Amino acid sequence: MPTRADNSVAKSWEELWTWGQADQHALVDYAFELQAEVGRLRDAAAQNSRNSSRPPSTDGPETPKPQSLRKKSARKTGGQPGHRGRTLAWSDQPKQIKIHPLLECPCGEDLSRQAAIDYERRQVFDLPPLELECTEHRAEIKACPCCQGTCTAAFPAEISAPVQYGKNFRALLTYLYDVQEGASKRISQMGEEMFGYAVSEGTLQSARQEQYQALAPFEERLLEILPKAAILHADETSVPINKVKHWAHVVCTSLLTFLSIQPGRGKKDIEAIGIIPKFTGWLMHDFLSAYLAFEHCLHTFCKSHLLRELVFLYEQHQQQWAKDLSDLFLEMLQCMKDCKSRAAPLSQREFSQWQKKYAEILRAGRQRNPLTAAQRARKRLKQSKEQNLLDRLEGYDDCILAFLWVMDLPFTNNEAERAFRMLKVRVKISGCFRTLAGARRHARILSYISTLRKQGLPVLKYLRLALDGRPFLPQAA
């Protein structure tokens, strides 16, 4: 707002008008600023998960349902012919066999003494009674005939207390908390109702700390092999720790996941993780400037983010070029799917045609959103959303369209965004992490869990193996 000579804010339109008579240009600029502020407020009110990066949890009841970007197929919904499906598999080695005797024929004849000539079989898979088995360890105490003293045998290293839970149960506690995102009180209640033992908060966190330490070799392996990958996905999301905003960073591939908790999301925080500074391949991200500061790797951007921005500009600002570009991106995506299905990359001529269409739409966007005289005269004035987006689309066109000539490049950054889902569930359950150490403990365990699932390995089994000093160590990115 303009100010008077004594630097106080104008308090009324009459006073503003009197002041503006002396400076007509300042009054006009102020009117433009008010108009721009109203536009920004309207834009903020119109944003939702469908046309911006806001999460679905912020959507109100009046928010339109998201529309799928997939093209409709003529095929019916459900499993397609040839789909293997998943069901209970027949076991060749049942643990128990129960014989149901046939005592009488439907005609009334007694068959109790007749031998069976065959069996009709059915199998039932069920849980055995759930209970904790107590194993008592006894260390021998013997008297030495030489020194006349007594000595005691050593217990195994993992048996350190007079009474304790075993590794299988401690691995289960980690599974319930970090895999299934259970709350501490519910896990304690579950332990009491299922096994007759209510697990304390201290026992639960001690088991998780043991798991965290056992996974240190796994994390070291990820730091070693991820920089050697051809394509990395990177993303970040806010995480409250003791009511202070921190940031969870993910660096992942289709087979590996690494999560890290940092104070911020700037270049120094990314450098502290130690992966991207050593990386020279393709880095997929959402246009965060901190990633662009790393010039030794190749950059490509998530088209889902761009599509949401384009949807907003078309629906809220009636920008037809935004709708045209959104449709073009989806046509490009379908084209690349066809190319991958026949293992044939685009020819140079086809790529040039896509580039030409892309450039034509951006020219139409520039004609629709030229710089105003005030913007040309005063470069400090903010640009519109349309102008900012056009700057990115023009300045980084090679990075945006790279998926057309590098067939292995993905269209979106969904691989990274999926890695955060369970972390956000934990935040919703707990409200926030109490300590930075607790957040980093959860991040390491989640990294291990996500990697196991991508590799198709049983999670609970490999949590238990880690406690034995044998965590899963991937061989390559």
Secondary structure, DSSP 4 states (H G I P E B T S, - for coil): --B-TTSPBP-SHHHHHHHHHT-HHHHHHHHHHHHHHHHHHHHHHH--TTTSS--GGG--TTSPPP---SPP-SSPSSPPTT-----PPPPSS-S--------B-TTS-B-TTSPPS---------PPPP-PPP------EEE-TTT--EEEPPPPTT--SSS---HHHHHHHHIIIIIS---HHHHHHHHHHHHS----HHHHHHHHHHHHHHTHHHHHHHHHHGGG-SEEEEEEEEEEETTEEEEEEEEE-SS-EEEEEES--SHHHHHHH-SGGG--SEEEES--HHHHT-TTSEEEE-HHHHHHHHHHHHHHH--HHHHHHHHHHHHHHHHHHHHHHTT-PPPHHHHHHHHHHHHHHHHHHHHHSPPPHHHHH-TTSPPPHHHHHHHHHHHTHHHHTGGGT-TTS-SS-HHHHHTTHHHHHHHHHHSSBS-HHHHHHHHHHHHHHHHHHHHT--HHHHHHHHHTT--------
